[in-house]
Amino acid sequence: MPWEGSACRSPAAGLSGACYALPALVAPGVLEPALWLTTAFLSCMADFVHISHDSAFHGLDRCWATLMLLRCSLLFGARLDPSFFLLALVPLGCFVKGRDAKLLPDPSGWVFWHTLWHCSGGLVVTLGVWMLYRAPAEAAASGLHIG
């Protein structure tokens, strides 16, 4: 981080990574929830616990998040309406704005955009996981047809 020590530690930016645990609430089985709980854990460890110093969690978080993004893109792309991907523009925009905010002398912009990235991303993937696994079953149980 471009700021010294605890200046970059923010409960909002760091602990909002827990939003990536939300898909675990609607995901079936054991593996899918475990993937999302791991995502949330690594995010909080990298962006809150170890934010002010070098740690293996930073690399693990980036690699894991990239793998989960690719996984979601493939799963959602194969099974959900392509318009769903328009929702991904919100967290991606927040990510870009947060990255750009690292160039500013004050971390408040980064805190704002990074927090929104976690919150909006967690909500978008929760909706995607619900649409992928739960919506078809709930629709079938109610006699509705989806897709």
N, C-alpha and C positions, 0 to 999 in steps of 0.2 A: 504494500500500500504506500502511496506517496506521502502519507502523514505519519508523524512520529508516534510511537507507543500507543497509549490509550486514546489518542485523539480520534482514531478510526473505529474504536469499539463502540457499537451502538446496539442496545437490546432490540430495537426495531429492525435494523438491517440484519443483525445476526440471528436472532431468534425467530424471525419471520420465515426462515428456512423450514421451520416446523410445518408450514403450510403444505410442504410436499409429503406430509404424512396423511393428508386428507384423502387421497385416493384409496388408502388402505381401508377406509370406512365403507367403501362401496365395492371393493375388489373381492372376487371370490377366492376360495381356497386359502393356501398358506403362502405359496411362492409369490404371488402378485402383491399381497400386502407387505411381505418381507422386502420386496424390491423398493417399495415406496417408503417404508420405515427406514431402510438403509439410506435412501436419498435424503430424507429429512435429517437423519443423524449426521451424515457427512457434511451437509450444508451448515448446520448449526456449529459443528466442531470447527470447520474452516472459517466461517464468517463471524463467529462470536468468540469461542473459546481461544482459538489460535490466531485471531485476526491481526494481532500486533507483532507477530514474530513468524519466522520461517517454521513450517511444519509439513510433514508428509500429508496431513489432511487437506492442504490446499491442492496438491496434485491429485489426490484421490477424489476429492469433490469435483474437480474439473473433468477428470476422465469419466467418472461415474455419471455425471450430469450429461456429458456428451453421449455416452452409450444409451442413457435413458431417452434422450431426445431422438436419437436415431431409431430406437426401439418403438417409441410412440409414433414417430412419423411413419414407420412401416406398418404397424398394427392399425393405426387410425386411418392411414391412407388406403389400406386394403379393405377396410370394413365400414368406414364412415363416409358420409357425404363429403365431397371435396370442399364444400363451403365451410366445413368445420375448421379448416386451416386458417380461415380469416380471423378466427378468435386468437390464434397464435401470434398475430401481429401485435397485440397489446403487450404481452410479456417480452416479446422480442424488441419492441420499441423501448420498453423500460430498460432492458439490458443495454441497448446502445446508448441511451441517455446516461445511464449509470457509468458506463465505460468512459464516456466523454467527460463526465463530472469529475473523474479522477485527475483531470488537468487543472482543476480549479484549486485555489489555495485553501479553501474551506471544505471540510468533508460533508457539510449538510446536504448538498445536492446529491452526492453519492448515496448518502443514507436514505434520502427520499426515494430515489429511483431504484435503488437496490431492494428496498423494502417492497415497493410496488411490483418489482420483478418477481420476487418470491410469492407475494400474495396473489397476483394475477396468474402467474404460472401454476401455482398450486390449485387454483380454482378451475383453470382451463383443463388441466390434466384430470382433475376429479370429474368434471363433466364428461370428458372423453372416456374415461374408464367406466363411468356409469352407463354411458350410451353403448359402449362396447359389450359390457357384460350383463348389466341389470335391465336396461330399457327393453331389450327384446324379450326377456323372460317375463317382465311385468306386463308388457303389451300382450304377449301370448296368453298369460293368465287371465287378462281382462277381456280377451277376445278382439283386441285391436291388432292392426297390422302396421309394422314399422319397416320402412325401407322397401 
